[in-house]
C-alpha cells in the first residue's frame, strides 16, 4: 500500500492525500511545482515522476496516510544552482 507521504521532499509543502503530488517507484514524493522543475525525473533514483493516486476519502480512516515527513537536504538549493528555479 502506498505511504501517501505528507509533504514534498524538496520544499516541504503539505501534500494532503487528495492533493496533486508526484512519486517515483520508491515513493519519493514531490509537489507539482518541484516535479516540474525536476523535469519529472526523481533526483534520488533517476526514475520517472508520475501522478500519485488519490486514496478515496472513505478509505482514509482504515488506511491513513503516513505522518513521517521526508525532506531531501539541500534540494531547493541544488535546483536553484542548476537553473531550475
Secondary structure, 3 states (H helix, E strand, C coil): CCCCCCECCCCCCECCCCCCEEECCCCCEEEHHHHHHCCCECCCCCCECEECCCCCHHHHCCCCCCCCCCCCCCHHHHHHHCCCC
